[in-house]
Amino acid sequence: MNRKKKINAGVIGLGVGAHQARTLSAHPDCNLVSICDYDKNRLSKIGLEFSSCNQTQNDNDILSDPEIDLVCIASYDKFHYQQVMTCLNKGKHVYVEKPICLSKDQLKDLHKLSKQHPNLHLSSNMVLRTCPLFIKVRDEVRLNKMGNIYHLEADYLWGRKEKIISGWRAETEFYSIIHGAAVHMIDLALWIIKKKPVSVKALGSDIAVYGTKQKHNDFAVLLLEFEDKMSIKVSAHGGGVHPHFHALKIFGDKCSFIHDYAKTFWIDSNNPEQKYKTEIASYPAKTLRGQALTSFINSLLYPEQKALISKEDVFKVMSICFAAEQAVRLRDAVTIEYL
């Protein structure tokens, strides 16, 4: 893409998509051309912020607009696959809410189509990578400050049960707590350690939402296994009683890191009398999450700049998610097949 040309963008879905619209409109080299939401009231409300751009309840108005270069897809999960497919077939770059799709076959379709359009870029909103605390931890791990990492635990404590038992998540034909929550922690963990697991074991339950409109699991726990015997435990809590939080524990042979709701600290001694070192790097730093989309826009304008979340990252983490879903069904270990 010509560096001097501004990116013309559209947004489908104005929940999280409203934040994306703000990021797009604030970028000096981006034109927010159109916004879309199926809900007329939401479209009217959010549309007050973006009165100069087109507003529509029909996603095809954005998907088929030849002037739009980039589409941010923040619609309900069940629409993602077809909307991403259409974008790629229409020659548009895509920034999509997780999950990119809802089945392994759909993922294979998207991967094949993406390979057929190598000049089109695709990314997803793995926004925990923008958090200063997690950036600090990643740097410490990659500089070998913690020694050999042998185990990591990453827990997505949603704390928003109402979103699980009402609204589209309760009404849709299929909802996955792995795709909706665990995916963030899987991505965060792999980004920190820069390794790929070979297999996954997983369990799920609906205990916390039983008797409500939500008929799918609201909890899942995954155990990722690596060739070098390292392990990662990931959990996702949809119906639990806990404030929204991303807990992280990393254990190395030189140092341990603990980030829980009570405190965040480093431990570099087995001596119980020695005080731990408190970590003060910012968390959750929600105002920085737009950097994920900003980096994607910049990668379109300047090829030498890499997006924070690459196309390969998206397909890797979704390959793990689908293997984990299969492991829940089989109640057995599943080898991860990467695309």
Phi and psi in degrees as a GROMACS rama.xvg file:
@    title "Ramachandran Plot"
@    xaxis  label "Phi"
@    yaxis  label "Psi"
@TYPE xy
-61.9555  127.258  ASN-2
-62.1432  -28.1084  ARG-3
-81.804  -12.7211  LYS-4
-84.8097  132.872  LYS-5
-74.664  152.171  LYS-6
-83.0935  125.315  ILE-7
-93.1654  125.506  ASN-8
-128.215  154.145  ALA-9
-133.848  154.603  GLY-10
-125.304  130.813  VAL-11
-113.165  115.433  ILE-12
98.8814  117.495  GLY-13
-113.886  31.9659  LEU-14
-82.3593  -97.4977  GLY-15
-60.1574  -29.5806  VAL-16
-59.5413  -23.9359  GLY-17
-63.9631  -38.2417  ALA-18
-65.9135  -38.6329  HIS-19
-66.72  -37.8722  GLN-20
-61.6773  -38.7293  ALA-21
-66.2207  -40.6368  ARG-22
-63.9207  -43.4151  THR-23
-63.4156  -45.1669  LEU-24
-69.4324  -23.4053  SER-25
-85.2561  -15.0985  ALA-26
-76.1577  128.81  HIS-27
-65.2886  -21.3247  PRO-28
-111.331  27.9619  ASP-29
-135.645  137.113  CYS-30
-109.824  119.668  ASN-31
-81.8476  106.586  LEU-32
-88.7982  -44.1515  VAL-33
-145.384  148.509  SER-34
-128.535  148.68  ILE-35
-138.499  139.702  CYS-36
-150.815  140.871  ASP-37
-71.3519  -22.5412  TYR-38
-87.5012  113.915  ASP-39
-61.2964  -40.7417  LYS-40
-66.5108  -42.7456  ASN-41
-65.3039  -41.8983  ARG-42
-59.911  -43.025  LEU-43
-65.7717  -41.1406  SER-44
-66.9939  -53.4482  LYS-45
-67.6008  -32.0556  ILE-46
-61.0176  -21.9098  GLY-47
-61.7252  -29.5664  LEU-48
-75.7013  -23.2709  GLU-49
-128.389  53.3492  PHE-50
-65.4821  -19.3596  SER-51
-85.8122  -8.16758  SER-52
-107.424  164.954  CYS-53
-67.5935  145.401  ASN-54
-129.79  129.853  GLN-55
-146.841  154.861  THR-56
-99.7871  1.21135  GLN-57
-111.16  112.119  ASN-58
-62.1905  -26.5288  ASP-59
-64.2812  -24.2523  ASN-60
-61.9456  -31.3184  ASP-61
-88.295  -45.6585  ILE-62
-61.8648  -30.8937  LEU-63
-101.478  1.08302  SER-64
-75.9386  113.58  ASP-65
-66.7855  -15.5123  PRO-66
-84.5969  -13.5361  GLU-67
-89.7406  125.682  ILE-68
-93.0987  -33.0474  ASP-69
-132.289  131.967  LEU-70
-118.694  126.902  VAL-71
-95.8024  119.259  CYS-72
-104.238  113.427  ILE-73
-131.896  33.6963  ALA-74
-80.7089  -176.797  SER-75
-65.5434  153.042  TYR-76
-50.6823  -41.4571  ASP-77
-66.3895  -16.4161  LYS-78
-93.152  -13.3958  PHE-79
-59.4137  -48.9382  HIS-80
-55.0661  -54.1118  TYR-81
-66.2965  -36.5026  GLN-82
-68.3631  -39.6178  GLN-83
-66.0797  -44.1666  VAL-84
-56.0902  -46.3828  MET-85
-64.0723  -42.1488  THR-86
-58.4321  -47.9198  CYS-87
-65.2034  -39.9139  LEU-88
-67.6783  -25.9247  ASN-89
-93.3124  2.94123  LYS-90
78.5849  33.009  GLY-91
-113.623  143.44  LYS-92
-73.4729  154.422  HIS-93
-133.251  131.647  VAL-94
-120.968  110.757  TYR-95
-119.816  141.26  VAL-96
-61.5435  147.476  GLU-97
-74.3531  147.272  LYS-98
-83.6915  154.317  PRO-99
-66.9923  -26.1386  ILE-100
-162.795  -179.268  CYS-101
-118.905  3.91256  LEU-102
-149.226  160.615  SER-103
-65.7121  -36.9354  LYS-104
-64.1139  -40.7895  ASP-105
-63.189  -39.9183  GLN-106
-62.9916  -39.5307  LEU-107
-63.8373  -40.2006  LYS-108
-60.5004  -46.0189  ASP-109
-67.1462  -38.8184  LEU-110
-64.3756  -43.3306  HIS-111
-63.0503  -46.2149  LYS-112
-65.6261  -38.2654  LEU-113
-62.4745  -40.0827  SER-114
-66.7568  -28.2295  LYS-115
-75.0164  -17.1523  GLN-116
-126.057  68.3266  HIS-117
-63.2323  -19.4248  PRO-118
-85.9023  -6.89327  ASN-119
-92.7179  135.762  LEU-120
-99.8389  147.646  HIS-121
-139.503  138.738  LEU-122
-149.905  171.977  SER-123
-140.543  167.075  SER-124
-88.9987  61.6946  ASN-125
-82.6937  72.0742  MET-126
-75.2212  -11.1604  VAL-127
-65.2132  -18.4858  LEU-128
-66.5263  -16.0694  ARG-129
-88.6038  -8.3049  THR-130
-75.0533  125.173  CYS-131
-55.1568  -37.0418  PRO-132
-61.4459  -48.02  LEU-133
-71.1299  -30.66  PHE-134
-64.2473  -42.8007  ILE-135
-61.0774  -44.9942  LYS-136
-63.7134  -45.1485  VAL-137
-56.4501  -44.9394  ARG-138
-63.9329  -40.7443  ASP-139
-62.9145  -41.7834  GLU-140
-65.5423  -45.859  VAL-141
-71.0065  -22.985  ARG-142
-86.881  5.3698  LEU-143
64.3867  25.9286  ASN-144
-68.88  -23.1432  LYS-145
-98.7795  -0.635431  MET-146
77.8257  -150.294  GLY-147
-79.0165  119.801  ASN-148
-80.2529  125.852  ILE-149
-113.311  -18.1205  TYR-150
-156.43  144.639  HIS-151
-139.183  141.164  LEU-152
-126.059  131.177  GLU-153
-134.845  117.729  ALA-154
-120.785  124.95  ASP-155
-95.8448  103.666  TYR-156
-99.4845  98.8158  LEU-157
-70.7751  -49.4873  TRP-158
67.9949  21.4661  GLY-159
-134.742  63.434  ARG-160
-57.8881  -32.3779  LYS-161
-60.7466  -28.03  GLU-162
-74.86  -22.5445  LYS-163
-84.2009  -37.7105  ILE-164
-97.2146  -1.32427  ILE-165
-143.405  169.196  SER-166
76.0277  -163.084  GLY-167
-63.8678  -30.6743  TRP-168
-65.3243  -30.1755  ARG-169
-87.3466  -21.1351  ALA-170
-97.8868  -18.7907  GLU-171
-71.5087  155.663  THR-172
-64.1773  -35.3269  GLU-173
-141.146  129.583  PHE-174
-130.502  138.74  TYR-175
-124.315  119.915  SER-176
-69.1089  -23.0487  ILE-177
-69.4566  -47.4627  ILE-178
-68.2973  -32.9986  HIS-179
-88.1918  -23.7537  GLY-180
-134.664  -54.8688  ALA-181
-57.0528  -30.8233  ALA-182
-53.5799  -37.9042  VAL-183
-64.6633  -41.3235  HIS-184
-76.0088  -33.3158  MET-185
-61.6535  -48.8599  ILE-186
-61.2417  -44.4174  ASP-187
-59.898  -47.5587  LEU-188
-61.7437  -45.4218  ALA-189
-70.2599  -32.902  LEU-190
-65.3601  -37.0443  TRP-191
-69.3676  -47.2103  ILE-192
-92.6363  -17.9969  ILE-193
58.541  46.5679  LYS-194
-136.419  162.664  LYS-195
-116.319  128.276  LYS-196
-71.9321  157.405  PRO-197
-101.781  -24.773  VAL-198
-152.056  165.965  SER-199
-142.406  139.795  VAL-200
-112.191  149.04  LYS-201
-157.377  150.065  ALA-202
-132.3  153.594  LEU-203
-143.188  160.902  GLY-204
-153.718  161.55  SER-205
-119.675  22.5534  ASP-206
-56.2394  -44.0018  ILE-207
-74.3016  -15.074  ALA-208
-120.106  6.78607  VAL-209
-58.4052  134.456  TYR-210
90.51  -3.70963  GLY-211
-98.6998  -174.285  THR-212
-72.0139  -17.2428  LYS-213
-78.8516  116.998  GLN-214
-103.723  5.74916  LYS-215
-116.207  168.782  HIS-216
-59.4112  138.608  ASN-217
-108.907  -0.695364  ASP-218
-136.671  141.489  PHE-219
-148.339  144.933  ALA-220
-130.643  131.082  VAL-221
-120.238  144.815  LEU-222
-123.423  111.544  LEU-223
-94.9009  132.96  LEU-224
-113.634  142.54  GLU-225
-118.573  159.551  PHE-226
-60.8355  -32.6108  GLU-227
-87.6283  12.9901  ASP-228
78.8395  -0.0947987  LYS-229
-64.726  155.703  MET-230
-136.625  153.082  SER-231
-132.631  131.103  ILE-232
-107.499  127.278  LYS-233
-123.128  135.599  VAL-234
-132.196  153.037  SER-235
-133.443  122.017  ALA-236
-113.971  106.094  HIS-237
-88.5553  -39.736  GLY-238
-105.989  7.87988  GLY-239
-73.501  163.25  GLY-240
-97.2261  97.6497  VAL-241
-169.961  138.506  HIS-242
-59.6575  152.628  PRO-243
-57.7319  124.805  HIS-244
-162.387  149.463  PHE-245
-116.154  97.8681  HIS-246
-84.5533  144.656  ALA-247
-145.378  132.262  LEU-248
-132.593  133.676  LYS-249
-131.133  132.539  ILE-250
-120.066  118.544  PHE-251
-120.203  172.084  GLY-252
-84.1689  0.011184  ASP-253
-114.087  -26.2769  LYS-254
-161.978  154.596  CYS-255
-123.163  150.27  SER-256
-125.336  133.319  PHE-257
-128.611  124.026  ILE-258
-128.812  99.1942  HIS-259
-126.522  -177.622  ASP-260
-65.6916  -24.5834  TYR-261
-83.777  -37.5736  ALA-262
-166.463  165.747  LYS-263
-131.228  123.714  THR-264
-158.733  166.815  PHE-265
-113.273  144.354  TRP-266
-123.541  122.024  ILE-267
-123.371  20.6204  ASP-268
-150.99  149.11  SER-269
-85.7318  -4.73813  ASN-270
-74.4976  116.781  ASN-271
-66.3359  -16.1774  PRO-272
-84.5434  -15.9974  GLU-273
-83.4517  130.483  GLN-274
-73.4151  145.72  LYS-275
-77.8928  162.834  TYR-276
-99.2376  115.169  LYS-277
-70.3521  138.499  THR-278
-101.068  130.967  GLU-279
-111.483  2.42046  ILE-280
-58.5129  144.206  ALA-281
-66.4249  137.929  SER-282
-151.666  137.898  TYR-283
-89.6407  -10.477  PRO-284
55.2216  51.2301  ALA-285
-61.839  -29.8434  LYS-286
-67.1091  -14.9287  THR-287
-92.4968  -5.06645  LEU-288
-65.4536  -24.4061  ARG-289
-64.2595  -14.9074  GLY-290
-62.2122  -27.0964  GLN-291
-63.4113  -45.6232  ALA-292
-71.1279  -39.8685  LEU-293
-58.8153  -42.3778  THR-294
-64.5475  -33.1211  SER-295
-68.2392  -44.458  PHE-296
-59.0052  -45.5947  ILE-297
-62.1602  -33.9276  ASN-298
-68.5538  -26.2291  SER-299
-74.9901  -35.9152  LEU-300
-80.1864  -37.4082  LEU-301
-129.916  97.4272  TYR-302
-54.9987  -25.0118  PRO-303
-73.9124  -13.4887  GLU-304
-94.6213  129.678  GLN-305
-93.1794  140.468  LYS-306
-67.5422  146.35  ALA-307
-59.9271  -37.6721  LEU-308
-119.409  113.216  ILE-309
-85.0928  167.176  SER-310
-57.886  -42.4693  LYS-311
-63.1749  -37.5598  GLU-312
-60.8352  -42.1272  ASP-313
-63.7454  -48.0142  VAL-314
-68.0087  -32.7721  PHE-315
-65.0851  -50.6611  LYS-316
-68.509  -34.2582  VAL-317
-71.3077  -32.1614  MET-318
-60.5011  -39.4173  SER-319
-68.0251  -41.8367  ILE-320
-60.7605  -43.3683  CYS-321
-69.3253  -35.4918  PHE-322
-64.4182  -38.7335  ALA-323
-66.4299  -40.5583  ALA-324
-60.1209  -42.1306  GLU-325
-64.3309  -38.6833  GLN-326
-64.7897  -35.7273  ALA-327
-63.1262  -44.4822  VAL-328
-65.7295  -41.8121  ARG-329
-83.4695  -19.6596  LEU-330
54.8176  44.1362  ARG-331
-154.591  164.997  ASP-332
-68.5948  143.643  ALA-333
-127.706  131.409  VAL-334
-72.8709  133.394  THR-335
-82.2082  125.356  ILE-336
-102.621  109.116  GLU-337
-87.4078  142.933  TYR-338
